[in-house]
């Protein structure tokens, strides 16, 4: 068994199929502090780019795992923070490409794409998935709560310019928060910006897991469908309303989690460290178990504690 420090999965993803995640940023180090983030509040709000983890260690871990002949549709640079903050991301992309033919996807909030060095560093990726959640500066500040140096117009222009110059595909994620960016006027503003950006695909998402702020409410499926129709073409709804987590070892790991939660309520970090799985992987399991009614959660302070339901 490979001890994993930077890698999680492969995990099923409605966006990418089977995704092998590579975590290149310390937990909650990000340029945004989004109200809807499933990982909780950003603890290091920054735009500083540096080698947060040794490149060689990340590549060695990927090499070791690939020897197991894993099945993955994408190797995805994402994880616990904003991956474009990793200053050696271009080298990492090229190192991965030298050892495997699995395509590389970048999950980014898009906040730093206006920087020439950031845009250039992603040029060899196979797929880039930036985010745009607001059509106005006011909603941008309310929803994404960016680091103070990030300007709305500059950020939007960065995504637009990058999309026009990137030689492969761009899939733009729009995260909808009920009653916040779902009003008709705000959807129209988003539509105007999307028409300027011209992504290959638009993916609509909403909260199906615990969020940083309790008021980041889920948009119901029928409303999502209505907004999708109003935004135009090449749109898909990616919110995981249904049971989509299917993995060969799901049952065994799920039973381990339930056994833990029957003894006492646990946080995601408790589960992750006890079972030796990445916290993002733990979130996937918890989300599925909660959909099945086997567990529930409650908030205490800044943490969510999960517990097994009494009937099980």
DRENDRENLO-198177 format. One line per field, with one value per residue (C-alpha): residue in one letter; residue number from 1; x, y, z. Coordinates in pm, 1 decimal, padded with zeros to 6 digits, m for minus. Example, Ala and Ser with C-alpha at 12.3 -4.5 7.8 and 13.67 -1.06 7.14 Angstrom:
2
residu = A,S
num = 1,2
east = 01230.0,01367.0
north = m00450.0,m00106.0
up = 00780.0,00714.0
# end
This chain:
312
residu = X,X,X,X,X,X,X,X,X,X,X,X,X,X,X,X,X,X,X,X,X,X,X,X,X,X,X,X,X,X,X,X,X,X,X,X,X,X,X,X,X,X,X,X,X,X,X,X,X,X,X,X,X,X,X,X,X,X,X,X,X,X,X,X,X,X,X,X,X,X,X,X,X,X,X,X,X,X,X,X,X,X,X,X,X,X,X,X,X,X,X,X,X,X,X,X,X,X,X,X,X,X,X,X,X,X,X,X,X,X,X,X,X,X,X,X,X,X,X,X,X,X,X,X,X,X,X,X,X,X,X,X,X,X,X,X,X,X,X,X,X,X,X,X,X,X,X,X,X,X,X,X,X,X,X,X,X,X,X,X,X,X,X,X,X,X,X,X,X,X,X,X,X,X,X,X,X,X,X,X,X,X,X,X,X,X,X,X,X,X,X,X,X,X,X,X,X,X,X,X,X,X,X,X,X,X,X,X,X,X,X,X,X,X,X,X,X,X,X,X,X,X,X,X,X,X,X,X,X,X,X,X,X,X,X,X,X,X,X,X,X,X,X,X,X,X,X,X,X,X,X,X,X,X,X,X,X,X,X,X,X,X,X,X,X,X,X,X,X,X,X,X,X,X,X,X,X,X,X,X,X,X,X,X,X,X,X,X,X,X,X,X,X,X,X,X,X,X,X,X,X,X,X,X,X,X,X,X,X,X,X,X
num = 1,2,3,4,5,6,7,8,9,10,11,12,13,14,15,16,17,18,19,20,21,22,23,24,25,26,27,28,29,30,31,32,33,34,35,36,37,38,39,40,41,42,43,44,45,46,47,48,49,50,51,52,53,54,55,56,57,58,59,60,61,62,63,64,65,66,67,68,69,70,71,72,73,74,75,76,77,78,79,80,81,82,83,84,85,86,87,88,89,90,91,92,93,94,95,96,97,98,99,100,101,102,103,104,105,106,107,108,109,110,111,112,113,114,115,116,117,118,119,120,121,122,123,124,125,126,127,128,129,130,131,132,133,134,135,136,137,138,139,140,141,142,143,144,145,146,147,148,149,150,151,152,153,154,155,156,157,158,159,160,161,162,163,164,165,166,167,168,169,170,171,172,173,174,175,176,177,178,179,180,181,182,183,184,185,186,187,188,189,190,191,192,193,194,195,196,197,198,199,200,201,202,203,204,205,206,207,208,209,210,211,212,213,214,215,216,217,218,219,220,221,222,223,224,225,226,227,228,229,230,231,232,233,234,235,236,237,238,239,240,241,242,243,244,245,246,247,248,249,250,251,252,253,254,255,256,257,258,259,260,261,262,263,264,265,266,267,268,269,270,271,272,273,274,275,276,277,278,279,280,281,282,283,284,285,286,287,288,289,290,291,292,293,294,295,296,297,298,299,300,301,302,303,304,305,306,307,308,309,310,311,312
east = 00000.0,00140.4,00138.7,m00033.3,00053.6,m00035.8,m00263.5,m00623.1,m00846.8,m00918.9,m01260.3,m01571.9,m01647.4,m01949.9,m01723.2,m01425.6,m01520.8,m01257.2,m01024.5,m00688.6,m00644.9,m00309.7,m00303.9,m00025.7,m00138.5,m00166.4,m00518.3,m00728.8,m00454.9,m00648.1,m00702.3,m01076.2,m01278.2,m01600.6,m01917.3,m02004.5,m01671.8,m01716.7,m01370.9,m01453.1,m01312.6,m00988.0,m00720.9,m00449.6,m00599.4,m00314.2,m00196.0,00162.6,00294.2,00564.1,00669.6,00446.6,00548.4,00867.0,00806.2,01021.2,00815.5,00489.3,00626.1,00774.8,00440.5,00262.8,00523.9,00484.3,00106.5,00108.8,00304.3,m00014.2,m00177.5,m00463.2,m00764.3,m00826.2,m00976.3,m00780.8,m00502.4,m00648.3,m00451.3,m00692.7,m00737.7,m00732.9,m00659.9,m00597.7,m00353.0,m00223.3,m00058.6,00192.4,00485.1,00621.6,00293.2,00429.6,00716.1,00473.2,00247.4,00542.5,00682.1,00348.6,00324.8,00667.1,00551.1,00188.7,m00057.3,m00344.2,m00464.5,m00413.5,m00697.0,m00661.5,m00944.1,m00892.2,m01099.9,m00952.5,m00854.8,m00491.4,m00526.0,m00477.0,m00113.4,00099.1,00317.2,00011.6,m00153.9,00174.4,00225.0,m00098.2,m00043.6,00049.9,m00251.1,m00518.1,m00820.7,m00866.2,m01179.2,m01202.3,m01494.0,m01713.1,m01991.8,m02086.4,m02176.5,m02103.2,m01832.9,m02077.8,m02174.3,m01813.1,m01708.7,m02006.8,m01976.6,m01603.2,m01458.5,m01131.6,m00789.8,m00790.6,m00557.0,m00788.4,m01007.0,m01328.8,m01280.5,m00919.0,m01018.7,m01292.0,m01060.9,m00798.9,m01040.9,m01159.7,m00809.3,m00686.6,m00985.2,m00921.6,m00552.6,m00557.2,m00525.3,m00738.6,m01072.1,m01206.6,m01502.2,m01640.3,m01803.5,m02075.8,m02165.9,m02519.0,m02633.0,m03007.4,m03133.5,m02784.9,m02683.5,m03002.2,m03217.8,m03304.2,m03105.4,m02793.6,m02823.8,m02840.0,m02518.1,m02349.1,m02476.0,m02324.7,m01981.8,m02002.9,m02079.0,m01758.2,m01551.3,m01687.3,m01595.4,m01636.2,m01870.3,m02058.5,m02113.2,m02369.0,m02314.6,m02473.6,m02421.1,m02501.0,m02258.5,m02201.1,m02077.7,m01855.1,m02155.6,m02494.5,m02668.4,m02510.5,m02833.1,m02876.5,m03060.1,m03332.7,m03309.3,m03604.0,m03451.0,m03114.3,m03283.2,m03453.6,m03125.9,m02946.6,m03204.1,m03166.4,m02785.8,m02768.4,m02589.4,m02332.7,m02459.1,m02478.2,m02583.1,m02311.0,m02454.2,m02455.2,m02822.1,m02825.2,m02614.0,m02309.3,m02035.9,m01965.6,m01631.0,m01518.4,m01393.8,m01682.4,m01861.0,m01558.1,m01451.8,m01810.7,m01853.1,m01532.9,m01665.9,m02003.7,m01831.1,m01628.9,m01933.1,m02132.3,m01870.1,m01854.5,m01913.5,m01610.6,m01491.5,m01363.5,m01008.1,m01076.6,m01200.3,m00923.8,m00640.4,m00791.4,m00855.7,m00552.6,m00753.2,m00732.5,m00986.4,m01131.4,m01189.9,m01350.9,m01588.7,m01701.0,m01781.2,m01961.1,m02170.1,m02286.9,m02357.0,m02558.3,m02766.8,m02842.8,m02957.0,m02688.0,m02521.5,m02597.0,m02400.0,m02421.7,m02213.6,m02023.5,m01811.3,m01633.0,m01641.2,m01893.4,m01930.6,m02069.1,m02256.4,m02435.5,m02813.9,m02991.2,m03193.9,m02874.3
north = 00000.0,00337.5,00594.9,00892.3,01244.6,01436.9,01203.0,01091.8,00861.3,00782.8,00911.4,00927.3,01275.5,01384.7,01634.2,01413.7,01048.9,00873.9,01143.9,01091.6,01402.2,01566.4,01808.7,02064.3,02328.1,02311.9,02276.2,02587.9,02801.1,02990.6,03324.0,03303.6,03237.6,03124.4,03106.1,02769.8,02586.0,02229.9,02236.6,02522.1,02869.3,02969.6,02991.0,03132.7,03389.8,03467.3,03526.1,03427.3,03167.0,02934.7,02571.3,02476.5,02108.4,01963.2,01891.7,01579.2,01426.1,01481.7,01330.5,01030.4,00958.7,00974.9,00744.5,00489.3,00491.5,00460.6,00137.2,m00012.9,00040.4,00248.2,00334.1,00708.8,00936.7,01237.3,01330.3,01638.9,01915.3,02045.5,01941.6,02158.6,02502.6,02697.9,02492.8,02786.4,02914.4,02631.7,02807.3,02491.0,02378.6,02395.8,02163.2,01931.9,01910.5,01826.5,01574.1,01393.0,01394.9,01232.1,00927.6,00873.5,00934.1,01005.6,01360.6,01637.0,01859.3,02177.4,02270.7,02642.4,02932.2,03132.8,03423.8,03438.4,03367.6,03738.5,03695.2,03611.3,03364.7,03175.4,03152.5,03038.7,02773.7,02593.7,02584.2,02213.0,02095.4,01898.6,02057.2,02365.9,02416.7,02772.9,02916.1,03222.2,03263.4,03630.0,03877.8,04183.8,04306.4,04319.5,03953.3,03856.9,04004.9,03851.0,03498.5,03449.9,03690.7,03726.8,03829.3,04209.6,04250.7,04057.5,04287.8,04159.6,04305.5,04188.9,03838.4,03812.3,03941.8,03689.3,03400.0,03542.4,03595.1,03256.1,03080.8,03247.8,03153.7,02808.1,02544.3,02279.1,02281.6,02511.9,02404.7,02691.7,02609.0,02836.4,02769.8,02882.0,02983.0,03004.5,03361.3,03505.7,03470.1,03304.1,03613.5,03677.3,04001.9,03837.5,03537.7,03777.1,03946.7,03609.2,03519.1,03836.3,03752.9,03388.5,03498.9,03704.2,03419.5,03156.6,02839.3,02504.1,02390.1,02546.7,02337.5,02445.6,02339.9,02402.3,02290.8,01928.0,01906.9,02120.5,02466.6,02726.4,02947.3,02809.8,03060.2,02916.1,02737.0,02467.7,02547.4,02292.7,02083.1,02249.3,02594.9,02471.5,02344.4,02680.3,02872.1,02629.8,02696.3,03071.9,03067.0,02919.5,02623.4,02365.3,02364.8,02072.9,02045.0,01874.0,01903.3,01552.0,01529.9,01158.0,00870.4,00888.1,00751.7,00403.5,00249.4,m00109.2,m00055.2,00170.6,m00084.4,m00174.6,00184.4,00295.2,00026.3,00145.8,00501.6,00397.2,00187.3,00492.3,00717.5,00468.6,00504.9,00885.0,01183.7,01263.1,01544.6,01491.5,01521.6,01254.3,01014.0,01096.4,01044.4,00733.2,00550.2,00681.7,00835.8,01187.2,01431.6,01496.3,01123.9,01115.1,01391.1,01179.6,00886.3,01103.1,01269.2,00933.1,00787.2,01094.8,01064.6,00704.9,00818.8,00618.5,00921.7,01284.4,01589.1,01886.1,02200.4,02293.3,02604.9,02597.8,02217.7,01967.6,01651.0,01341.1,01066.7,00742.6,00765.8,00576.9,00351.8,00204.3
up = 00000.0,m00105.1,00171.2,00013.8,00110.8,m00203.4,m00401.9,m00352.5,m00551.4,m00819.8,m00713.5,m00931.0,m01057.5,m01256.8,m01429.4,m01509.5,m01473.0,m01261.9,m01132.0,m00962.2,m00748.9,m00683.6,m00391.9,m00440.2,m00188.7,00193.0,00326.8,00272.6,00121.2,m00142.5,m00314.9,m00235.5,00078.5,m00087.8,00118.0,m00038.7,m00002.9,00124.4,00285.3,00521.1,00574.5,00404.5,00672.7,00445.3,00206.0,m00030.3,m00385.7,m00306.5,m00548.8,m00420.8,m00403.6,m00114.1,m00136.1,m00290.5,m00658.1,m00650.4,m00368.0,m00554.9,m00876.0,m00692.9,m00526.9,m00863.4,m01020.3,m00741.7,m00770.0,m01149.0,m01117.0,m00972.4,m01313.5,m01177.9,m01391.0,m01425.7,m01689.9,m01564.8,m01327.6,m01165.8,m00995.4,m00737.8,m00377.1,m00068.5,m00213.7,m00533.9,m00747.0,m00953.5,m00634.6,m00681.2,m00847.6,m01015.4,m01164.3,m01521.1,m01426.9,m01249.7,m01556.6,m01780.9,m01532.0,m01520.4,m01899.1,m01920.3,m01723.7,m01830.7,m02111.0,m01872.1,m01953.4,m01698.0,m01576.1,m01368.9,m01130.9,m01063.1,m00937.8,m01226.0,m01004.1,m01118.5,m01489.7,m01564.5,m01458.8,m01761.1,m01570.6,m01442.9,m01784.1,m01938.5,m01669.5,m01767.5,m02143.7,m02151.8,m01951.9,m02139.2,m01975.0,m01756.5,m01547.7,m01407.7,m01208.0,m01243.0,m00989.5,m01018.0,m01288.5,m01077.5,m00843.6,m00553.1,m00581.6,m00650.0,m00316.8,m00138.0,m00277.2,m00336.9,m00076.6,m00270.5,m00146.7,m00152.0,m00450.1,m00685.8,m00894.8,m01050.6,m01400.1,m01410.7,m01303.6,m01568.2,m01840.0,m01729.0,m01778.4,m02111.7,m02246.2,m02126.7,m02284.2,m02619.2,m02624.2,m02464.7,m02736.3,m02568.0,m02387.0,m02116.0,m01903.8,m01696.0,m01362.6,m01225.5,m00863.1,m00782.3,m00434.5,m00390.9,m00361.1,m00407.8,m00774.1,m00898.6,m00953.8,m01317.4,m01334.3,m01192.4,m01423.9,m01719.7,m01604.5,m01579.5,m01924.4,m02070.9,m01926.7,m02034.6,m02390.3,m02383.7,m02238.7,m02482.5,m02289.8,m02461.6,m02186.5,m01893.2,m01581.2,m01321.8,m00963.1,m00623.6,m00265.2,m00187.3,00106.9,00418.7,00324.2,00490.7,00559.2,00657.2,00429.9,00112.6,00027.7,m00235.9,m00557.6,m00627.8,m00946.1,m01118.7,m01067.4,m01194.0,m01509.6,m01560.5,m01521.5,m01753.6,m02024.1,m01985.4,m02008.8,m02357.5,m02517.6,m02405.7,m02047.7,m01807.5,m01444.7,m01244.1,m00891.1,m00744.4,m00652.3,m00724.1,m00593.3,m00817.2,m00592.6,m00721.8,m00639.4,m00593.7,m00239.4,m00137.0,00080.1,00291.2,00352.9,00412.6,00678.7,00848.0,00854.9,00995.9,01262.5,01368.5,01376.9,01586.3,01857.6,01853.0,01622.4,01407.0,01184.7,00832.1,00964.2,01228.3,00962.0,00716.3,00964.2,01124.5,00796.7,00610.5,00328.2,00188.0,00332.5,m00014.2,m00051.3,00293.6,00183.7,m00111.4,00116.1,00371.5,00103.6,m00031.1,00313.4,00408.1,00089.9,00188.9,00534.0,00711.4,00869.6,00948.1,01060.2,01290.8,01316.6,01630.2,01612.6,01277.0,01245.0,01113.1,01316.8,01147.8,01334.0,01250.7,01248.8,01526.9,01301.4,01159.3
# end
